[in-house]
Amino acid sequence: LALSPALSPIVALLIHWLGNASEIGLRQGGNSLPRLSERWLMKLRSHGRDPSSDFAEEGVWPLTRKFFDYFEANAEEFWSAPSFQLSESGEASTRTLEDPFAGVEERDDVGIFDAAYDDVSFTDSTNDGVDSSLFESGGNGSLDELELEWKRLVDRLAFLQSLARMWSVAADVVVTDQSSAPTERLDDQLHALRSWATRAMENRVGLLRLLDAVRDYEIKPSGSDNQAMRDYDRLRVLRDSLMERIIGTAVEMSDARRLICGAIMSHHEKHEQFPQKRIEDGEDLNHGHDEMSEDDIQAVKLYASLISGDVSSTRELFPEYVDAISRENLLYIPLSRGGDPIKIYSARLRQRVLRHLMHWLPRRGLVSEACRLIEISRQMEQQNSVGIGAVTEFDSLFRDGFKALVESLTASVSHGRTADELNRDEQTTGEVLIPLVERLTETMLGSWLAHSQTLRLSPLETVNDPRAWKRLVEFTRKYGDPIFTQMFLQLGNVRAILHQGVSDWLQRVIDDKQPEIADMRLFQDIESGELELKDADRWITLVYETLIDHHGEYQDYNSTTTQSDRGDLVYMFMDFLRLRAGYERIAWNLKPVMWAHEVLVENGLENAAMMWRRSLSERIGAEAEKFVTRLRKMQRDYSMRMPTVADRILERFVQPMTIARMKSLVKPAMNDAESSRESRAFDVLEGESELLAKTPSGAGLDVPAWLTALEEEVERLAKHSSSSEIDPETLMTIPIDALSHEELNEQLELAQSQGRRLPHLRQSGKDPKD
């Protein structure tokens, strides 16, 4: 896909493929039409920024415009949202969504699943037993029908998701167009942007109708035995994974529309020959029947000011956005717990908006505003609860915002100097950079620790109390065999029971009088009244939820211990997990420290990263040894080792920093290999790998964490090199505006003064640094 003045053959191949996609699909072998199209557009944009390229004078807009015109002309049904063909009428749900937000309380890469279910095998369409193009209705439809519909819709959704991101990149092409464009070209750009925004709005409404129809596809349990539970779970997971994909695509469409609208406003500000259009007029945001909410309108205004680099305008608009967004929800109940998919969509869209702002604000030098936005996000979750089982994504929002802050801070300190030059300047590193990073980290730890106090990292944290733990041990010893044995603890069976509710399942088993199950002591004691149903429900739910959350450790337990053959000894496994949960709590609180280190090593600041590692090791060493001592005592008492738990605790909190340093060596090692020169980076990477490889890890079932991390880094760099996938954070070009040392201290002082007002710190008497 190399670029040259003669681009027509490349575009012609992509358009020809798109024109035949309804017959041949969007994937052929290892190739994907959406990915290849994204790759072409990203390379086109990068060439447009190169002053020495053939596009330096004319820019890349004419080719970009023509590319989308051809796409629209040949996409046919792929250009719009699909309908669900398994409802009673063979069409999408008849429920209208003219106002999808009416009555709605609105809050990995992406909640889109890469596979619907680990054990699903897709059936060839020639064996489905259906002659017509549409399936008959079915309140409890067959797995074959749903699998085939899943496959049909996934291609359509993948194309729409890719199209939305490409529209955003095209909007960025308009914003960064440096050519001396005549009025006709500017008018053409605005016309295209408005056209894409309108189509994105229509697709978003269609996707929400599709989501509503899939949600109405009813799945009923056909029995209470293991096979019935597994069949139910397969259908449920397949349907839920389809809804997840629809939600993800709808978020991309809505996000693209907001970015395009921001680009339109920025375009007006950049070119004074156009009459200024006010956002209140609604021409660029609202197209008749689809009005944005107040927080969305304020977000688009912020987008425009950040894209155009108008910092003073951003500061003026920021309080208005904060006032609008702070009343909304960021939490949502997941589909697996019966959550409303429309509410999930609303929450994830708001999270996407916040993610953009947290990424862009520090790059424009607005450090204190970014810190405040992170804290506001935490308060939104705390003050707008949506119920038990709600999902928080504050950790990922905080990570992205915090890393953007550290990135901007290090860029300001090293402004005008290379990483090697800064590494040689130990005075600047030790007296300027490290103190600034420490100050920022201490400031942001207030928000992070406040969030951590409200977060459940493991179900077993509910039995930290010795009395509760004793009751769980007594229950497992009395009733654990056989409901906690391998026969019952199959993943599909456990998930189906949890989804339907343990109490309902227990009652159904009792009512069905199945001899092989109902004769167990557990059910006999429930029927006789010796054991209350609510107590059985509590402890079985706890064990099953723990199994779901720690399935990798459960595989370790099954393969390396003899105790796993006895369900009444499962409490030993739970005790090891309790120890790990305590370790993970401290590791979780240290995540901002780890993320700061990641930024330092990713930017090649090795001396600064070494100082950072040494400081953490000195502070956390004693606490790490306490966990190692408790681990060894449990290994002796239970005659079990549990490699996956032991390996994690023996990391002593600092090994993730070693892995981060190894990952930072991958890029220079790959560059040296491509240039056929000696590589110091590869020699260091090889030495570190040999040290880690000498110590076996896990139970031999999984690849070691450090090796998986290196593999993921290689894949990430390969994708970035080939521009084969668009990163949501690279959709718009926002350069880093360097700040002086005095300006950085001033902004951090303002952020710290805001942090001192956190109520949870005054009430608890804790200092953020602790």
N, C-alpha and C positions, 0 to 999 in steps of 0.2 A: 504493500500500500504506500510505496514511496510517492512523494508529491513531486509533480512537475507541471509545466504549463499545460501539458496535454492530459487533463484529468478525466476526459470523457470516458475512456475505457473502464476506469475504476468505478465511476459513478454508474455507468451503464450496467455493469455486472451486478451491483447492489440493487439497482432499480429493477432489473430483469428478475432477480431472485424474489424481490418483494412482490412483483406482479404475479408470480407463480406460487406464492407462499401458501395459498389455500390448498394447493395440491401436494406440495413437497415439504411444507412446514418451514419453520424458521431456523432449524438446526440441521446440519449435515455433517456427520462425523464430529470432529472437534471444532467445527466452525459454527458461529452463531451470527445471523444477520444483524441483530441489535448490537452485539459487541463490535463487529467489524465496522458498522456505521459509526458507532461512538469513537472508535479508534481513528477512522478517517477524519471525523470532525475535529477531534482533539489535535491531531497532527496539523490539520489546516490552520487551527487557531495558533499553534506554536510557531508555524512558519510565518503567519501574519505579524508576529511580534519581532521577528528577526529582521533588522534593518538591511541585511545583505541578501534577503530572499527575493524571489521574483515578484512578491506581493507587496514590497515595501511602499510602492507608490499608490497602487490602486486599492490595496487592502484585500481582505478575504471576503468582504461582504457579498460581492456579486456571486461568487461560487457558493457561499452559504445559502443565499436566497434561492438560487437555482436548485440546489440540493433538496431543500424542503419543498419547493414547488413540485419537483418530480416525485418526491415521497408521497405527497398528498394526492397527486394524480393517480398513483399506482397502488396505494395501500388498500383502497376499497374498504372492506369491512374492518380491516385492522386499524383504520384511522379513528374509529369510535369504540365506545365501551361495548363489550359483548353482553348477551343475555344468558340466563340460566335455563337449560332445556330439560330439567327434571322436575319441574313443578307440575301441578295438575293440568294446566292448560298447555304445557309444552313451551311456555314462554316465561319471561321474567315475572316476578311477583306482581300482582295487580295493585298492591298497596302503593300509593303515590308518595313521592319524596320531593314535592315541590319546595318544601322547606325542610331539608334534612335535619336542621338543628332545632326544630320546634320541640320544646319540652325537654331538651337534652341538657344535662349538666355537663358542661364541657371542661381534659388534661393533655443488629448484631447484628449491615451488615448485616437496626433494621429488624424488625420483627417478621422477616420473610424466611420461611423454612427452605432449606436446600433440598430436603426430601420430606415427603408427607409422613412417613413412618418407617422405622428401620427395617421392618420385616415385610413391607408391602411388596408384592410381586405384581407387576402390571400385566394384564391379560391382553393378548392380541385381539384386535377388533373383529377378526373373522371368527372368533370363538365365543362371541358374546350372546349368540342366540337371538339377536334382535334384527329384524329385517328393515324396519323403518329408520328414518334419520333421527326421530325423536323417541325417547323412552316413555313408557306409560308411567302414570303417576304411581307413587308408592309412599305411604307414610313411613315404611321401613324398607327403603329401596335396597337393591342388591349391591354387593361390593363391586361387581363388574361394571354396573351402570355408572356408579359414582367415580370409579377409577377412570373410565373413558371420558367422562365429562371433565374430570380434573385435568387430564392430559390436554384436552381441547382448549380449556380456558387458560391454562398456564402459559401456552405460547402467546395467546392474545395479550395477557397481562404483562408478560416479559417485554413485548414490543411497546406497549403503552408506557411502561415504566422507563424504558430506554428513550422513548420519544420525549417524555417530559424533561429528562435530564439534558437531552440535546437541545431542546428549546431554551433551556436556561443558559447553556454554553453559547448558543446563538445570540441571546440577549447580551451576554458578556462581549461577544464580538462587536455588537453595535456600540456598547459603552466605550470600549477600548479602541474603536476605529480612529486611527490617527490621520487618515487621508483628508485632504482638503475637499470635503464632499460638497457637491452642489446641492441646492435646495431640493432638486428632484430626488436625489439619493436619500437625503434625510427624510423626506416625505415617504419614500418607499420603506425605509427602515421602520418608521412609526406605524405605517400601515401593516407591515408584517408582524410587528410585536403585538398590536391590538388583535390581529387575526388569530395569532397563537394563544393569546390570553383568553379569547372567546372560546376557542376549541377546547382549551384546557378546562374551562369552566363547565362546558357541556359534557366532557368526558368524566369529570369529577361527579356530576349529578348521575350520569349513567352507571358509574362504578358503585355509587351508593345504592342505586336500585338493585344492581346485581348482588351486592352484599346482603340486602334485605331478603332477596329471593333465596339465597343459599342458607341464610339463617332459618328460614321457614321450612327447609328440608328436614323433616322429622325423622329421628332415629330412635327406635324403641328397643329396650332389652327384650330378648326372646327367651330368657331363662336365667337361672342363678348358678349354673355349673360353670366350670372353668372355660370350656369351649365357647359357651354363649357369651361369657364375659370378654373373651379375646375377640370374638367377632364384633361385638358391640364397640369395643375399643378401637378396632381397625377402622370401622365406619366413622366413628366420632372423630378420630384423629385426622382422617382424610378430609372430612368436611371442615374441621377447624383449620387445617393447614391451608385449605382453599380460601377461607375467610381471611386468614392472615395475609395471604398474597394479595387479595383484593384490597385490604386495608393499606398495605404497603404501597400499592400502586396508586390508590386514591391520595395518599399523603404526598407522593411524588408529583402527582398532577396539581394538587393545590399549592404545593411548594413552588412549582414552576410558575404558576400564575402569579404568585406574590413576587417572585424574583423579577418576572417580566414587567409587572406593574412598577416595581421599584426602578427598573432600567428605563421605563418610559418617562418617569418623573425626572430621573437624573439626566436623561437625554434632553428634556426641555431646558433644564438649567444649564447644560453645557453649550447649547446652541441658541444664542440670544435672538437669532433671526426668527425663531418660532415664538408665537405668542404664548405666554405662560398660562398653563392650565392648572387650576386649583384642584386639590384632592377633594375638597368639599363638593365640587361640581359633580363628582361621581363618574365623569366620562372615562377615565382611565382605569377605574377599579370596579365600578358596578355597571353591569350590562343588563339593565332592566330588572329581571326577576331574581337575580342572585346577588344579594348584598352581603358584603363582608361584615363580620362583627367588628365592634369598636377596637378591640385589641389588635385585630388583623390590619385595620386601616392605620393605626398608629405604628404597627410594625413595618408596613410598607413605606411610610414616611421616613422611618429610621433607615430602612434599606437604601432609599434614594440618597439621603444625606451621607451615609457611609460610602456608598459606591462613588459619589461625586467628590468625596474627601472634604466635605464641609463640616469641620469639627464643631464650630460654634453652633450651627444648626442642630447637630446631633445632641449637643448638651441641652439645648432648649427643648427638643422633642422628647428626650429621655424620661423626664418626670411624667409626661402625659402617657407614655407607653406603660410605665410602671403602674400608674393609677388604673389603667384599663386592664392590665394582665393580672394584677394581684388578686382580683376577685374571682378568677377562673380556676378550674381544676387541672392539675397535672397528673393526678393518680387515676388509675382505672382498674377494674376487676378483669382478670384475664379470661379468655374464652373457656379455658379448662375449668373455671369455677363459675361458669354461667354468666360471664360479663356481657354487656351490651356492645356489639361490634361498632355501632355508630359512636358511642362514647369513647371507645378505644381509639377510633380514628381521630376524634376531636382532640384527645389528649396527646396523641403522637404528633399531630400537626403542630400543636403549640410547642411541644418539645423540639420539633425541627426548627421552628422560628427562633426559639431561645438558643439553640445550638449555633445557628448562623450568627446571632448577635454576640454570643460569647466568644466566637472565633474572630469576629471582625472588630469589636470594640477595642481590644488591646492593640491590634495592628494599627489602629488610628491614634494610638497614644492615650486612649481613654481607660486607664488602668482602674481608677477608683469606680467608674461606672460599671466595668466588668465585674469587679468584686461585689458590688452591690447587687447586680443582677443575679449572681450565683446565690447570694443569701436570700434574695427575694424568692427564687425558685424553691429553696428549702422551706421557707415560710408558707408558700402556697400549698405545698404538700401537707405541712403540719396543720394548717388552719382549715383546709378544705378536704376533710376525710370523706371517702366514698364507701367505706365499709370494710368488713373483715376480708382478708385475702387480697387487698389492693396491691398492685405492682408499682414499685417506685423505680424510676430511672434517673433519680438525682445523682447517683454515683457516676453514670456515664456523662451526664451534663456537667457535673463538677470536674470530672477528668478532662473533658474537652476544653472547658473554660480555663481551668488551672494551667494546663499545659500551654494553651495559647498565651496566657499571662507570662509564664516563665520564658516561652519562646520570644516574646516581644521584649522582655527585660534583657535577656542575653544578647539579642540583636542590637539593642540600644548600647549596651556596654561595649560590644565588639564592633560597633559601627566603624567602617572604614578599615578594619583589620581582619586578617584571616584567622582561622582557628589556631594555626601553628604559631602565629605571632602572639596571640593572646595566651597560649600555653607557655610561651617563653617569658611572658610578663607576669611573674608570680605575684608581684605587688598588686597589680590590678585585680588578679584573680582572687587573692586572699583578702584584700582590704576593700574591694569594691563589689565584685560579682557575688561572692559567697555571702557576704552580709546582706546584700539586697535580696538574694534568693531565700535566705533564712527569714528575713523580715516578712517577705511575701508569704512564705509557707506558714509561719506562725500566725499571721493574720487570717489566712484561709482555714487553718485548722479549727477555728471556732465554729464555722459552718459545718465542717466535715464531722466533728465530734458530736455536735448537736444532732445531726442526721443519724449518726451511728447509734445514738442512744434510743432511737425509735425503730431501729431495724432489727429484724430477726434473721440471723445468718444461718441458723439451723433449728429444726423443730426441737432438738434436744436441749436447747437453751431454756425450755419451759420446765425441765426437770433438774435444774442446777441445785434447787433446794433438796437437801438430804432426805426429807420426808417424802417428797414427790418421787425421787429416785427409788427409794425403798419400795414404794407401792408399785412402781413399774416392774421392779425385779420380782416381786411377789406374784404379780399377774403373769409374767412370762414363765416363771417356774411352774405355775399351776396349770396354765392353759396354752402355753406356747407350742406344745406338741399336739397336733401337727400343723396348726394354722401359721406358724412361723418357720416352717421347713421349706426346702427348695421347691417342693411340689406346689405349694400355695403361693410362694413369693416370686412367681413369674411376672415379669414387668407388665405385660398386657393385662393379666388378671388383676394385679394390684391397682393399676390406673383405672380400670373399669369400675372396681369396687369403690375407690375414692370418689370418682366422678358421680356415681349414683348415690353415694352416701353410705357409710359403714352401717349405720342403724337400719336403713332400708334393706340393705343386703342381708343383714342378720335376720331381720324379721321375715324376709322372703324365704330364706333357707328353712326357717322354722315352719313356715306355712306350707312349703312344698314337700316337707317330710322326706327329703332325699336321704336314703339309708346311710350312704358312705360319708355324709357330712353331718346330718342331724344327730347321729349317735355320739358325736364328740361330747366330751364333758362340758365344754364351753356352752353349747346350746342346751344341754340338759339343765345346767345350773341357771341359765337365763329363764327357761320355762318354769323351773321350780321356784324362782324368785330368790335363790341364794346369791345370784350375781345380777346386779342391776344393768339394764341395757345401756344406760348412759355411761357407766364405768367401762364396760366392754368397748363401747364406741370410742371412748377417749383413748384407751391404751392401744387398741388396734390401729386407730387413725394415726397415732404418734409413730408407731413402728412402721407403718406403710409409708407415711410421708417421709420418714427418715430414709427408707429404702430408695424412694424416688430421688431424693436430693443427693444421696450418696451411693448411687448405683455402682460407680467404679470401685468404691471401697467394698461394696457387697460382693462383687465378683472376686475381689482379692480374698475376702473372708471365705467364700465357697471353695476356692481353689487351693488355699494354703492351710486350712484348719480342719481338724476333725470335729470340732464343736459345731460346725455348720450343719452336721447331720441331725442335730438335736434342736428342735425348736424351743425347748425350755431353757437353752443356754444362750439364746440370742441377746440377752442382756449384756454378756461379755463384749460382744461386737458393739453394742450401743455405748458401753463405757469407753471403749477406745475412741468412738466418734465424739463422745462428750469432751474428751481431752483435746481432740483436734479442733472442736468447735471453740474451745477457749483460746487455743493458739490462733485460729482464724480471726477471732475478735481483735486481738492485738495487731495482727498483720493487716487487718482491715483499717484500723486506726492509723497505721503507718503508710497507707497508700499515697497520700500527697507527697510524702518524703520520697517514695519510690518514683513517682511521676516526675518530680523535679530532677531526679537523677537521670531518668530516661532522656529528658530534654537535653541535659548537659552532654551526655555521651552521643546522642544523635547529632549534635552540632560539633562534635569533635573536640570538645573542651575537656580533655582527659585529666589535666591537673585539677580542675575544679571538681570533676566527678570523683577523683581519688580522695580529695579532701572531704567531700560529702559522704562517701562510703565509710571513711575512717571515723567520722564524727558519729554516725549512726551505730557502728559496731561498738564503740566505747559506751554508748548510752544504753543499749539494749542487751548487751552480753549477759548480764546477771539474770535477767528475766528469761532469756532463752534457755539457760542452764536449768532453771526450775522445771520447765516443761520436759527437758531431756531426762531429768531425774525421775519425774512422775511416770514417764513412758517406760523406763527400764523396770520400775517397780511393778507396773501392770503386766509387763511381759513375763515377769517371774510368777506373779500371783495367778495368772490365767493360763500360763503355758502357751501363750500365743505371741506372734510377732507382729502381724498386720503390717506388711511392708509399706503399703501406700500411706498409712498413717505415720509410721516411723520415718519414712523419707521426708515427709513434709515437716515434721517437727525438728529433724536433724538439719534442716536448712538454716535454723537459728535466725530467721527473719532476714538475713542478708544475702542469701543465694540469689534471689531475684535480681539484685544489683549486678551480680556476676553475669547472669544470663543477659541482662540489658547491655552490659559492656561487650559481650560476645556478639550480640546482634548488631551493635554499632560497627563492628569490624567486617561484617559481611559485605557492605557496599564497597569500601575501598579494596577489599580482596577481590571482588568481582571485577572492578575497574582495572586492577592490575593484571588480572588474568586475561581480560579482553585486549589489553595493550601488550601482552607477552613480556612483562617485566617482573623482576623480583618483587615479592610482596612481603613487607614486614608485617602488615596486618594479617595476612594469611598465616604466617609463622606463629604469631601470638594466638590467633584463633585455634590453630591446630594444637598448640601446647595446652590451652585451656580445655579443649575437648578431650584430650588424652587424660587429663587429671580427672575430669568428671566421669569418663568412661570406665575408669578403674574401679569405681564404686557402683555395684549393681543397684538398680532402683526398681521399686514396685515388685509385682509378683510375676513379671515377665509377660503380662497380658497387654501392656500399653507401651508405646514409645516413650522414653524418658522426656520429661518436660523441657529440658534444655535443648534436646534435639528437635522436638516439635517446634519450639520457638525459633530455632535457626531455619528450619524448613519453611515456616510461615514467612519469615523475613525474606528469604530468597524468592518465594512466590510473590510477595508484595512488591519487591523491587522489579521483578520481571514484568508484572502488570503495569507498574509505573513507567518502565522503560518503553513498553510497547503501546502505552496509552490504550490498553484494551478494556479498561473499565473506568468510568468516571467517578471520582471521589466527590461526594456531596459538598465537601468543604472547598473544592476547587472549581465549583460551578461559576463563581464570580471572582474577578481579580481584585483583591484588596491588598495593596502593598503595605509593608511595615514602615510606619513613620517613627524614626528613631527619636528618643527623648534624651535630654541631658541628664547627668547624675542628679542635679538639683531638682529637675522636673520629676524624676522617678521618686526621689525621697518625698517630695511634696504630695504626689499622688498616693504613695503608700501610707503617709501620715493621715491623709483623708480617709483611706480605706480602713486603717486601724481605728480611727475615731468612731467610725460606723460600727466596727466589730466590738468595741468596748460597750456598746449599748445593747448587746445581745442579752435578752432576759435570762436565758438558760444558764449563762455563766454567772450572773449575779446570784441567782437562786441556789445554784449548786456549790458556789464558792470555789469553782475550779478555774485554773488559769489555762488558756488555750495551749500553752507550751507543754503542759503536763500530759 
